[in-house]
C-alpha cells in the first residue's frame, strides 16, 4: 500500500538508522563486524567573499541593490495600494 490509512503515522528511520541512536549503534556495529570505522575528514570552512566572481576569478562583483530577507522587493514603480 503506497498511501497510509488515515491516522497512521509514518516512521521513516528507526532502530540503527534513527538519528538519536547513530552515535551509539554505528561504532557498536563496526566493533561486531571487526572493522574500523572510516575516518572522517575535518571540514574546513571557507571564507565567503561576496565580491568574488567565479567566472573571471576576480573581485569584480558590485552590489547593485540589497533585498530584504522577507517579502517581495519594494519598488517605486509599483502602484501603491489604495484604501477603498
Beta strands, then each sheet from edge to edge (+ up, - down):
end
